[in-house]
Amino acid sequence: MKKNHYGLLISSLYFNYIFQGMAAILLSQNMTNLRLHWQATTSQVTLVMSAIGLGRILSLYFSGYFSDKFGRKKTVLIAIISYMIFFSGMLLSPNYQLAFFLAMFGGISNAFLDTSTYPTLVEAYPDERINSSLSVLNKAFISLGQFLLPFITRYLLQHDLFFGWPFILCALCLFANMFYLMFARFPRSTTIIEKETQDIIQITSKNRGNFKIDGIALLVFSFVSVSLFNIFILWIPQYAENMRIVSHENSLIFVSLYSTGSFISVFFTSGIVKKGINIPKFISSCLVISGLTLISMLIHPNFVTVVIAAICIGIFTAGGIWQLGLALMLELFPKHKGKCTSYYSLATSVSIMVTPYITGLLSEQKITYVFWFIIVLNVIGLVASLIISYRYDKLVKQLVLN
């Protein structure tokens, strides 16, 4: 198989993630307009936002099963249709109750998109170095969507234009992409090959890891890695302000530094993975660096340490190590890629729902408790990554000997 055989297909799948990035912040960016549009309170609008996470959790297991059973193409088409329902539904809903129901399609589409795209990458490019590199690049398209949307929103506000244009634009772009994907040729999934050639599947798609050890360690890592940068980006402005490092207005500079580090790191991580670096050891190294910078920031809270921490968290936790963990999951458990992607993403969804509440309680006591909590999570993630690294090295040695 030629390396660029599925280049256009993969580009089309990546294109969807621009709008996944936009969907994650679109409601919060238009909270005032949506509150007026639905005649709702602020808490009711935030309730609609939480429905996205609910929809993701409810559909993750089924989306993985559907992907393995019926194929990646049908799965990604369902994802796009669900996103179109989400974007158009937010504008057409006359009240927040209906919007809550339709917002769940945003979570459904997120789940179906992940459980179709990541397995397709692995099946299109079986070389572990290539598909791991491509999985990391996915993060760049999410960041691109989140980078572009604020500029679009600002333009609409400055020119007093209808706030719903981004919703319409997202739905139309996804519709156009869906039209291409309907006729695109996808690689044959492992599930189909299994039905046709049982002997080959036992050799090429036999699960190599022990899920009770390797799988659980990767699920812990999935929870931790997402928690690290989500909590950091949520609370770093308030930490900098409370520590009297900068004013409230200037505290947002740390968010920009984090975002810049994250975007640049995606391409750096992708490049070194493609060179054949040991992925588990690389993940462990990233967690060590991020932990040390956080400890330095807490022990010596000043402008320099916070800047370093913001950049390092962006580079070493938000720059693609979550995607690398997923690539390891699919490498160790290739027999049911869609289902394993569901489990891995479910750990992420639990993090997104649980950690904001926990850190909110901690911040009421003292803002530094939030960042000590991040360090605790970082240590847990490091232990999980070391377990993965140790067992992965043993697996590689066994394969070489065999």
C-alpha positions in Angstrom: 0.0 0.0 0.0 1.3 3.4 -0.9 1.8 5.8 1.9 -0.3 8.5 0.2 -3.0 6.2 -1.1 -5.7 7.5 1.3 -4.3 11.0 1.6 -7.5 12.7 0.4 -9.7 10.6 2.6 -7.7 11.3 5.7 -7.7 15.1 4.8 -11.5 14.9 4.6 -11.7 13.2 8.0 -9.4 15.8 9.5 -11.6 18.6 8.1 -14.5 17.4 10.3 -12.3 18.1 13.4 -12.2 21.8 12.6 -15.9 21.9 13.4 -15.5 19.6 16.4 -13.2 22.3 17.8 -15.7 25.0 17.0 -18.6 23.0 18.6 -16.7 22.8 21.9 -16.7 26.6 22.4 -19.5 27.8 20.1 -22.2 27.9 22.7 -20.0 29.6 25.4 -19.0 32.2 22.9 -22.7 33.0 22.1 -24.1 32.6 25.6 -25.7 36.1 25.7 -27.4 35.7 22.3 -28.6 32.2 23.0 -30.0 33.3 26.4 -32.1 35.9 24.6 -33.0 33.5 21.8 -34.3 30.8 24.1 -35.6 33.3 26.7 -33.5 31.3 29.3 -31.3 32.0 32.2 -27.5 31.6 32.2 -27.7 28.4 34.2 -30.2 27.0 31.7 -27.8 27.8 28.8 -25.0 26.1 30.7 -27.3 23.1 31.2 -27.6 22.9 27.4 -23.8 22.9 27.2 -23.6 19.9 29.6 -25.9 17.9 27.3 -23.0 17.6 24.8 -21.0 15.6 27.4 -24.1 13.6 28.2 -24.7 12.7 24.6 -21.1 11.6 24.2 -21.2 9.3 27.2 -24.5 7.7 26.3 -23.3 7.0 22.7 -19.6 6.1 23.1 -20.1 2.3 23.6 -22.6 2.0 20.9 -20.6 4.1 18.5 -17.6 1.8 18.9 -19.8 -1.3 18.3 -21.4 0.3 15.3 -18.1 1.2 13.8 -16.8 -2.4 14.2 -20.0 -4.0 13.0 -21.1 -1.7 10.1 -18.0 0.0 9.0 -16.1 3.3 9.3 -17.9 5.1 6.4 -21.4 4.7 7.9 -20.1 5.7 11.3 -18.5 9.0 10.1 -21.6 9.8 8.0 -23.7 9.5 11.2 -21.3 11.8 13.0 -21.6 14.5 10.3 -25.4 14.3 10.2 -25.5 14.5 14.0 -23.3 17.6 13.9 -25.6 19.2 11.3 -28.5 18.5 13.6 -26.6 20.1 16.5 -25.5 23.3 14.7 -28.9 23.9 13.0 -30.8 22.8 16.1 -29.2 25.4 18.3 -30.6 28.1 16.0 -34.0 26.6 15.4 -34.8 25.6 19.0 -37.4 28.0 20.4 -36.5 27.1 24.0 -33.7 25.6 26.1 -35.6 22.3 26.7 -35.5 21.4 23.0 -32.0 22.8 22.7 -30.9 20.5 25.5 -32.2 17.5 23.6 -30.6 18.6 20.3 -27.3 19.5 22.0 -26.9 15.8 22.8 -26.4 15.2 19.1 -23.2 17.3 19.5 -21.9 14.6 21.9 -23.2 11.8 19.7 -21.4 13.2 16.7 -18.2 13.6 18.8 -18.3 9.9 19.7 -19.1 8.6 16.2 -16.4 10.8 14.7 -13.7 9.5 17.0 -14.7 5.8 16.7 -14.6 6.1 12.9 -11.6 8.3 12.3 -9.0 6.8 14.5 -9.6 3.2 13.4 -9.6 4.4 9.8 -6.1 6.0 10.3 -4.8 2.7 11.7 -6.3 0.6 8.8 -5.2 3.0 6.1 -1.7 3.2 7.4 -0.8 0.0 9.3 2.7 1.2 10.0 2.5 2.1 13.7 4.9 5.1 13.4 2.8 6.6 10.6 -0.7 6.1 12.1 0.5 7.4 15.5 1.9 10.5 13.8 -1.3 11.1 11.9 -3.4 10.6 15.1 -1.4 13.4 16.7 -2.1 15.8 13.8 -5.8 15.5 14.5 -5.3 17.8 17.5 -4.0 20.5 15.2 -7.4 20.7 13.4 -9.3 20.9 16.6 -7.0 23.8 17.7 -7.5 25.4 14.3 -11.2 25.5 14.7 -10.9 27.0 18.2 -8.4 29.5 16.9 -10.7 30.7 14.0 -14.0 30.9 15.7 -13.2 33.8 18.1 -12.2 35.9 15.1 -15.4 35.1 13.3 -17.5 35.9 16.3 -15.6 39.2 16.9 -16.2 40.2 13.2 -19.9 39.5 13.6 -20.1 41.6 16.7 -18.2 44.5 15.3 -20.4 44.7 12.2 -23.7 44.0 14.1 -24.4 40.8 12.0 -26.6 37.8 12.9 -24.9 35.8 15.6 -26.0 32.5 13.9 -23.8 32.7 10.9 -21.1 30.4 12.4 -23.8 27.8 13.1 -24.9 28.0 9.5 -21.4 28.0 8.1 -20.4 24.9 10.1 -23.5 23.0 9.0 -23.0 23.9 5.3 -19.3 22.9 5.3 -20.0 19.6 7.0 -22.7 18.9 4.4 -20.3 19.5 1.6 -17.7 17.2 3.2 -20.4 14.6 3.7 -21.1 14.6 0.0 -17.5 13.7 -0.7 -17.3 11.0 2.0 -20.4 9.3 0.7 -18.4 8.3 -2.4 -14.9 7.9 -0.9 -13.3 4.6 -0.7 -12.4 3.5 2.9 -9.8 0.9 3.8 -11.2 -2.5 4.7 -11.8 -2.8 8.4 -10.3 -5.5 10.6 -13.8 -6.7 11.4 -14.6 -7.4 7.7 -11.2 -9.2 7.2 -11.9 -11.3 10.3 -15.1 -12.6 8.7 -13.3 -13.5 5.5 -10.0 -14.9 6.7 -10.0 -16.3 10.2 -6.5 -17.6 9.8 -4.9 -14.3 8.9 -6.7 -12.4 11.6 -5.3 -14.6 14.3 -1.8 -13.5 13.2 -2.3 -9.8 12.2 -5.1 -8.7 14.5 -4.6 -10.7 17.7 -4.8 -8.7 20.8 -1.3 -8.3 22.2 -2.0 -6.7 25.5 -3.8 -7.7 28.7 -6.7 -5.4 29.1 -6.9 -5.8 32.9 -3.4 -4.3 33.1 -2.5 -2.5 29.8 -6.0 -1.4 29.0 -6.8 -0.1 32.5 -3.4 1.7 32.6 -4.2 3.4 29.3 -7.7 4.4 30.5 -6.2 6.0 33.6 -3.8 7.8 31.3 -6.6 9.0 29.1 -8.5 10.4 32.1 -5.4 12.1 33.5 -3.9 13.6 30.3 -7.2 15.4 29.4 -7.7 16.5 33.1 -4.2 18.1 33.2 -4.7 20.6 30.4 -8.4 21.1 30.9 -8.0 22.1 34.5 -4.9 24.2 33.8 -6.5 26.2 31.1 -9.6 26.8 33.2 -7.9 28.0 36.4 -4.5 29.5 35.4 -5.9 33.1 34.9 -7.4 33.1 38.3 -4.3 31.6 39.9 -2.1 34.4 38.3 -4.5 37.0 39.4 -4.9 35.7 43.0 -1.1 35.4 43.3 -0.9 39.0 42.2 1.4 38.1 39.4 -0.7 40.1 36.8 -4.0 41.9 36.6 -7.2 40.2 35.6 -7.0 41.6 32.0 -3.4 40.4 31.5 -4.0 37.0 33.0 -5.4 35.8 29.7 -2.0 36.0 28.2 -1.2 32.7 29.8 -4.1 31.1 27.9 -2.6 32.4 24.7 0.8 31.0 25.6 -0.7 27.6 26.4 -2.6 27.6 23.1 0.5 28.5 21.1 2.6 25.8 22.8 -0.2 23.2 22.1 -0.4 24.1 18.4 3.3 24.0 17.8 3.8 20.8 19.8 1.3 18.9 17.6 3.7 19.1 14.6 6.8 18.5 16.7 5.3 15.4 18.4 4.1 14.2 15.0 7.5 14.5 13.5 9.4 12.8 16.3 6.9 9.9 16.4 7.3 9.4 12.7 11.1 9.1 13.3 10.4 6.0 15.4 10.7 7.3 19.0 9.6 4.9 21.8 6.0 6.3 22.4 5.5 5.0 26.0 8.8 6.5 27.2 8.1 9.7 25.4 4.7 10.0 27.2 6.4 9.4 30.6 9.0 12.1 29.8 6.2 14.6 28.9 4.5 13.9 32.3 7.8 14.3 34.2 8.4 17.7 32.6 4.9 19.0 33.1 4.9 17.9 36.7 8.2 19.6 37.5 7.1 22.9 35.9 3.9 22.8 37.9 5.7 22.2 41.1 8.1 25.1 40.3 5.2 27.4 39.6 3.6 26.5 43.0 6.8 26.8 45.0 7.9 30.0 43.3 4.8 31.8 42.0 6.1 34.6 39.7 5.6 35.7 36.1 8.5 33.6 34.8 7.5 30.3 36.3 3.8 30.8 35.3 4.9 31.6 31.7 7.1 28.4 31.6 4.3 26.3 33.1 1.8 27.6 30.5 4.1 26.9 27.6 5.1 23.5 29.0 1.6 22.3 29.7 0.6 23.3 26.2 3.6 21.5 24.7 3.9 18.4 26.9 0.2 17.6 27.8 -2.0 19.2 25.2 0.2 18.6 22.1 -0.9 15.1 21.3 0.0 12.7 24.0 -3.6 11.7 24.4 -3.7 10.7 20.8 -0.5 8.8 21.3 -2.1 6.9 24.1 -5.0 6.0 21.9 -2.6 4.8 19.2 -1.0 2.5 21.7 -4.4 1.2 22.7 -5.2 0.3 19.1 -1.8 -1.2 18.6 -2.2 -3.5 21.7 -5.8 -4.3 21.1 -6.3 -4.3 17.3 -9.1 -6.9 17.2 -11.8 -4.4 18.3 -10.5 -0.9 17.4 -13.9 0.8 17.5 -14.8 -0.6 21.0 -11.3 0.3 22.4 -11.6 3.8 21.1 -15.0 4.0 22.9 -13.5 3.0 26.2 -10.6 5.3 25.8 -12.8 8.3 24.9 -15.2 7.4 27.7 -12.5 8.0 30.3 -12.0 11.4 28.7 -15.7 12.2 28.9 -15.8 11.3 32.6 -12.9 13.6 33.2 -14.7 16.5 31.4 -17.8 16.0 33.6 -16.1 15.3 37.0 -13.0 17.5 37.2 -14.7 21.0 36.9 -16.9 20.2 39.9 -14.0 18.9 42.0 -11.7 21.8 41.1 -14.5 24.2 41.8 -14.9 23.0 45.3 -11.1 23.1 45.8 -10.9 26.7 44.5 -13.4 27.8 47.1 -10.9 26.7 49.7 -7.7 27.9 48.1 -6.7 28.3 44.4 -3.4 26.6 45.0 -5.2 23.4 46.0 -6.4 23.1 42.4 -2.9 23.0 41.1 -1.7 20.6 43.8 -4.6 18.4 42.6 -3.2 18.6 39.1 0.1 17.4 40.4 -1.5 14.5 42.1 -3.2 13.6 38.8 0.1 14.0 37.0 1.8 11.5 39.4 -1.0 9.0 38.9 -0.7 9.4 35.1 3.1 9.0 35.4 2.7 5.7 37.3 0.3 4.5 34.6 2.6 5.5 31.8 5.6 3.7 33.5 3.5 0.5 33.7 2.6 0.8 30.0 6.3 1.5 29.1 7.6 -1.5 31.1 5.0 -3.9 29.6 5.4 -2.5 26.1 9.1 -3.1 26.1 8.5 -6.7 27.2 6.1 -7.1 24.3 8.5 -5.7 21.8 11.2 -8.1 23.0 8.9 -11.0 22.7 7.9 -10.1 19.2 11.6 -9.8 18.2 12.4 -13.2 19.7 9.5 -14.8 17.9 
